[in-house]
Amino acid sequence: MQSYKTLQNKATKITSYMSIINGLRVVQNGLLGFACELLAKRRLLHAGLSEQVLRNPHYGHDISGMWRDKTNLFQEAEQLVANLKLKPNANGVTETFDWGTHFDQLATSHSREGDYSLRYHKGEKRFADPVAVTVVLAGIWSAEQD
């Protein structure tokens, strides 16, 4: 039987590893949130909105509003996910991946609604799947380059 001290040391190591992993998820999701924001603002600038307008609170860091209401990015992402699910072994999007759920987790944690928890490391953190979200964002970015 292992001693209490050995178990305590193992628990400390596991806790520190989990802390590192959690920290990486915060960074990954924070960067993905900014990527979503920049993709939307790029699209809106190309549509003729000025930088001044995009600084307005109606846009700001409201990824959900910009993706759902002000552009068609959300619908494009859903279509891309549906196509990626047809060949799930070839990418990071599994058959059970739900774009809406992961996008909402990312958007909420990046916005005022979620107390900017990803940016300022406070409040409840909600994590999206960084691999699948990256695949979707890369697909959208790639399509815009054509």
Backbone bond lengths (Angstrom), bond angles and torsions (degrees), N, CA, C in turn:
res aa  C-N    CA-C-N  psi(-1)  N-CA   C-N-CA  omega(-1)  CA-C   N-CA-C  phi
1 M - - - 1.456 - - 1.527 109.02 -
2 Q 1.349 115.20 139.34 1.453 119.90 -178.70 1.524 110.81 -77.02
3 S 1.315 114.22 147.24 1.457 118.57 179.67 1.530 110.47 -74.12
4 Y 1.315 113.42 161.43 1.452 119.85 178.28 1.526 110.16 -58.48
5 K 1.333 116.87 -41.13 1.467 122.16 -178.26 1.530 110.42 -63.20
6 T 1.327 117.68 -40.96 1.466 121.70 178.67 1.515 110.45 -64.51
7 L 1.319 116.36 -44.70 1.461 120.22 178.18 1.529 111.60 -63.48
8 Q 1.313 115.54 -39.25 1.458 120.04 179.14 1.533 110.28 -64.55
9 N 1.337 117.19 -41.43 1.465 121.23 178.26 1.530 110.90 -63.17
10 K 1.332 116.52 -42.35 1.473 120.22 178.78 1.528 110.13 -64.65
11 A 1.312 117.12 -41.93 1.461 120.75 179.34 1.529 110.65 -63.59
12 T 1.312 116.96 -39.30 1.462 121.24 178.05 1.522 110.92 -63.82
13 K 1.331 116.92 -42.18 1.471 120.58 178.28 1.517 110.87 -64.35
14 I 1.312 116.94 -45.20 1.469 120.70 179.81 1.525 109.96 -61.83
15 T 1.318 117.08 -43.13 1.461 121.41 179.13 1.521 110.84 -62.32
16 S 1.325 117.37 -41.70 1.468 119.22 -179.91 1.520 110.89 -69.31
17 Y 1.341 118.15 -37.62 1.467 120.47 175.93 1.525 110.47 -63.28
18 M 1.307 116.71 -43.09 1.463 120.61 179.34 1.527 110.73 -64.10
19 S 1.311 116.92 -36.68 1.456 121.41 177.66 1.527 110.44 -63.67
20 I 1.323 116.74 -42.11 1.467 121.21 178.06 1.524 109.81 -63.87
21 I 1.324 116.99 -46.99 1.463 121.22 179.91 1.522 110.15 -61.10
22 N 1.328 116.94 -44.08 1.459 121.18 179.01 1.525 110.19 -62.33
23 G 1.319 116.93 -40.84 1.463 121.23 177.70 1.520 111.79 -62.18
24 L 1.324 116.76 -40.81 1.459 120.62 177.73 1.524 111.09 -64.91
25 R 1.322 116.66 -38.42 1.477 119.88 178.33 1.522 110.61 -64.26
26 V 1.327 117.35 -37.31 1.464 120.61 177.60 1.529 109.42 -63.07
27 V 1.321 116.36 -46.04 1.467 120.45 -179.85 1.526 110.24 -64.01
28 Q 1.331 116.98 -48.15 1.467 120.40 179.96 1.518 111.42 -57.74
29 N 1.325 116.71 -49.89 1.457 120.08 -177.82 1.528 111.43 -68.18
30 G 1.325 117.04 -35.09 1.463 119.82 176.21 1.524 111.45 -61.18
31 L 1.328 116.08 -45.42 1.466 120.16 178.54 1.520 111.44 -66.12
32 L 1.321 117.33 -39.06 1.467 120.31 177.70 1.531 111.04 -64.84
33 G 1.325 116.88 -36.92 1.461 120.48 176.48 1.524 111.14 -62.24
34 F 1.330 116.34 -44.46 1.458 119.62 177.25 1.526 111.24 -65.25
35 A 1.323 117.20 -37.11 1.468 120.53 177.46 1.531 110.32 -62.08
36 C 1.322 116.84 -42.93 1.475 120.73 177.65 1.529 110.34 -61.85
37 E 1.314 115.63 -43.98 1.464 120.16 -179.92 1.524 110.79 -62.44
38 L 1.323 116.80 -45.15 1.459 120.13 -178.16 1.526 112.22 -68.22
39 L 1.327 117.84 -38.38 1.464 119.96 176.23 1.528 110.79 -59.91
40 A 1.328 115.88 -44.23 1.468 119.67 -179.85 1.519 111.11 -66.03
41 K 1.312 116.83 -44.72 1.467 119.71 -178.51 1.527 110.96 -67.27
42 R 1.314 117.80 -34.71 1.459 121.05 174.93 1.524 109.74 -61.26
43 R 1.303 115.96 -46.87 1.465 120.87 179.66 1.531 110.17 -61.01
44 L 1.331 117.13 -42.38 1.464 121.00 -178.66 1.528 111.94 -69.62
45 L 1.334 117.41 -36.49 1.469 120.16 175.12 1.527 110.58 -62.73
46 H 1.327 116.84 -42.82 1.460 121.58 178.12 1.532 111.67 -65.65
47 A 1.320 116.45 -24.78 1.470 120.69 177.61 1.533 111.71 -81.85
48 G 1.347 116.26 -5.44 1.458 119.71 175.29 1.511 116.07 109.30
49 L 1.312 119.03 -1.24 1.465 120.13 177.49 1.533 108.90 -73.88
50 S 1.309 116.20 147.49 1.465 120.49 -179.89 1.531 110.59 -87.99
51 E 1.318 115.00 162.30 1.467 119.88 176.09 1.528 110.29 -60.53
52 Q 1.322 115.62 -36.66 1.472 120.75 178.95 1.526 110.65 -59.09
53 V 1.322 117.06 -44.67 1.464 121.32 179.81 1.522 110.31 -64.74
54 L 1.319 116.68 -39.38 1.471 120.09 -178.31 1.527 112.62 -69.34
55 R 1.316 117.74 -15.98 1.471 120.66 175.49 1.526 111.55 -82.68
56 N 1.317 116.14 -11.55 1.451 122.93 179.96 1.532 109.66 -62.66
57 P 1.335 118.22 143.24 1.470 120.65 179.43 1.527 114.64 -55.52
58 H 1.346 117.48 -23.05 1.466 118.90 178.06 1.530 111.21 -67.06
59 Y 1.322 116.90 -17.38 1.460 121.92 177.77 1.530 108.41 -113.21
60 G 1.318 116.98 -70.44 1.461 122.39 176.35 1.506 113.88 37.71
61 H 1.324 116.62 -120.01 1.467 122.89 179.65 1.525 111.22 -106.81
62 D 1.329 116.09 20.37 1.459 120.72 -177.63 1.531 110.65 -81.24
63 I 1.310 115.29 79.04 1.464 121.30 -177.71 1.525 110.36 -59.97
64 S 1.300 116.50 -45.11 1.458 120.22 -177.20 1.528 110.74 -59.10
65 G 1.316 117.51 -47.78 1.457 121.32 179.79 1.518 112.12 -62.63
66 M 1.329 115.53 -43.22 1.462 118.59 -179.38 1.526 111.99 -67.88
67 W 1.320 117.57 -38.23 1.466 120.64 -178.60 1.518 112.34 -76.84
68 R 1.335 116.90 -35.90 1.466 119.97 -174.70 1.527 113.29 -92.45
69 D 1.335 117.05 -41.62 1.452 120.52 -170.29 1.533 114.17 -102.89
70 K 1.313 116.73 -33.03 1.466 119.38 -171.24 1.534 112.68 -101.77
71 T 1.329 117.45 -16.31 1.469 122.57 176.22 1.526 107.26 -139.07
72 N 1.299 116.35 177.03 1.463 120.22 175.13 1.526 111.69 -104.68
73 L 1.330 116.75 22.21 1.461 120.95 -177.87 1.526 112.81 -60.35
74 F 1.321 117.68 -39.99 1.461 120.02 -178.71 1.521 110.63 -61.83
75 Q 1.319 116.38 -45.37 1.467 120.31 179.35 1.530 110.88 -64.94
76 E 1.328 116.43 -38.94 1.466 119.92 177.29 1.530 110.36 -61.88
77 A 1.327 116.14 -41.97 1.463 120.43 179.40 1.531 110.77 -64.52
78 E 1.329 117.04 -42.69 1.471 119.67 178.62 1.528 111.18 -61.43
79 Q 1.330 116.87 -40.63 1.463 120.54 178.79 1.526 110.55 -66.31
80 L 1.318 116.22 -41.90 1.461 121.01 178.07 1.527 110.86 -61.47
81 V 1.337 116.73 -43.70 1.466 121.17 178.34 1.527 109.99 -61.59
82 A 1.313 117.12 -43.44 1.477 120.13 178.98 1.523 110.33 -59.40
83 N 1.326 117.44 -40.96 1.466 121.03 178.19 1.530 111.46 -68.65
84 L 1.329 116.74 -39.89 1.468 120.53 -179.80 1.521 111.80 -67.13
85 K 1.321 116.97 -31.41 1.467 121.10 179.41 1.527 111.94 -66.74
86 L 1.316 117.20 -19.93 1.463 120.68 178.54 1.522 111.76 -69.27
87 K 1.331 116.51 -22.64 1.465 121.67 177.70 1.537 109.35 -136.88
88 P 1.325 117.20 65.98 1.464 121.57 -171.21 1.529 115.17 -64.96
89 N 1.302 118.97 -24.53 1.463 119.49 -179.21 1.514 112.49 -76.21
90 A 1.314 117.25 -13.32 1.456 121.38 -176.56 1.526 112.97 -92.36
91 N 1.314 117.91 -0.24 1.463 120.71 -176.94 1.530 109.40 -153.75
92 G 1.335 116.46 -175.15 1.454 119.91 -178.73 1.513 114.86 -90.05
93 V 1.333 116.99 8.53 1.463 121.12 -177.69 1.526 109.18 -100.50
94 T 1.317 116.43 114.78 1.466 121.11 -179.29 1.522 110.38 -86.88
95 E 1.304 116.30 168.50 1.470 121.55 179.38 1.529 112.23 -62.69
96 T 1.326 116.93 -26.37 1.466 120.49 -177.71 1.532 112.99 -94.14
97 F 1.318 117.51 -2.87 1.472 120.77 -178.67 1.523 109.90 -64.23
98 D 1.337 116.15 129.33 1.461 122.27 179.30 1.529 108.31 -114.68
99 W 1.329 115.35 105.50 1.466 120.34 -176.80 1.528 111.49 -55.55
100 G 1.322 118.30 -44.87 1.462 121.55 -177.38 1.517 112.79 -57.67
101 T 1.324 116.75 -44.17 1.470 120.94 -179.69 1.525 111.10 -64.32
102 H 1.315 116.64 -48.05 1.473 120.11 -177.40 1.525 111.19 -69.72
103 F 1.316 116.40 -39.00 1.464 119.36 177.28 1.528 110.40 -62.99
104 D 1.331 117.16 -44.28 1.465 120.35 179.91 1.520 111.84 -62.23
105 Q 1.329 117.33 -39.12 1.469 120.22 177.73 1.529 109.96 -61.82
106 L 1.310 115.79 -44.01 1.459 121.14 -179.39 1.529 110.61 -67.50
107 A 1.324 116.82 -48.46 1.466 121.59 -177.09 1.526 111.80 -63.45
108 T 1.311 117.14 -42.08 1.464 120.28 -179.17 1.522 111.00 -65.17
109 S 1.317 117.51 -44.60 1.461 120.23 -178.24 1.525 112.49 -70.71
110 H 1.320 117.69 -17.20 1.465 122.23 -178.99 1.526 111.78 -94.86
111 S 1.324 117.28 -6.34 1.464 120.66 -171.19 1.529 113.17 -114.08
112 R 1.303 113.95 174.95 1.469 120.82 176.24 1.521 110.27 -60.22
113 E 1.341 116.13 -37.88 1.468 121.30 -179.61 1.534 111.65 -55.21
114 G 1.319 116.57 -37.83 1.457 121.43 179.93 1.514 112.89 -97.89
115 D 1.343 116.60 17.21 1.457 122.68 178.14 1.527 111.14 60.49
116 Y 1.327 116.68 28.23 1.464 122.23 179.15 1.529 111.52 49.10
117 S 1.325 116.29 39.88 1.464 120.47 -171.34 1.522 113.47 -60.89
118 L 1.325 118.41 -30.18 1.465 119.09 178.36 1.522 111.65 -74.55
119 R 1.317 116.44 -31.22 1.461 119.92 -176.42 1.518 112.32 -82.14
120 Y 1.310 116.75 -35.34 1.456 119.92 -173.99 1.527 113.25 -114.85
121 H 1.314 116.35 10.07 1.471 122.93 174.22 1.519 113.05 52.23
122 K 1.317 115.52 47.46 1.461 119.60 177.44 1.515 108.46 -138.10
123 G 1.288 116.14 166.82 1.461 120.66 177.97 1.520 112.61 68.58
124 E 1.302 113.99 -170.30 1.465 120.86 -179.42 1.522 109.30 -76.39
125 K 1.313 116.02 130.68 1.454 120.53 178.56 1.518 108.80 -102.18
126 R 1.296 115.15 132.85 1.459 121.24 176.82 1.510 106.71 -116.95
127 F 1.307 116.29 128.11 1.445 119.39 -175.13 1.514 112.35 -109.93
128 A 1.315 114.28 134.34 1.458 120.98 171.80 1.526 107.59 -91.03
129 D 1.316 117.18 161.92 1.455 122.11 176.49 1.528 107.97 -72.24
130 P 1.343 118.21 108.64 1.461 119.42 -173.45 1.529 114.15 -65.13
131 V 1.310 117.44 -32.10 1.464 119.89 -178.84 1.529 110.02 -68.42
132 A 1.312 116.66 -53.01 1.466 120.76 -177.85 1.528 111.37 -63.67
133 V 1.323 117.47 -42.62 1.465 120.13 -179.95 1.528 110.25 -64.26
134 T 1.320 117.41 -39.56 1.467 120.93 177.61 1.523 111.13 -62.00
135 V 1.325 116.52 -41.67 1.470 120.62 178.06 1.525 110.19 -60.66
136 V 1.322 117.46 -43.69 1.461 121.73 -179.25 1.527 110.41 -65.67
137 L 1.337 117.34 -47.52 1.465 120.38 -179.76 1.527 111.23 -63.14
138 A 1.319 116.74 -39.76 1.467 120.41 177.47 1.518 110.99 -63.41
139 G 1.319 117.14 -38.39 1.461 121.08 177.47 1.516 112.26 -63.58
140 I 1.327 116.43 -42.52 1.467 120.80 178.52 1.524 110.04 -66.11
141 W 1.334 116.36 -46.50 1.466 121.00 179.74 1.532 110.24 -60.46
142 S 1.302 116.46 -44.19 1.458 121.07 179.95 1.533 111.21 -61.21
143 A 1.324 116.95 -41.93 1.472 121.03 179.49 1.525 110.78 -64.67
144 E 1.315 117.41 -33.63 1.466 120.42 179.89 1.520 111.82 -72.89
145 Q 1.322 117.44 -19.71 1.461 120.61 -179.44 1.522 112.45 -81.93
146 D 1.340 116.95 -17.23 1.468 120.68 -178.92 1.508 112.16 -74.27
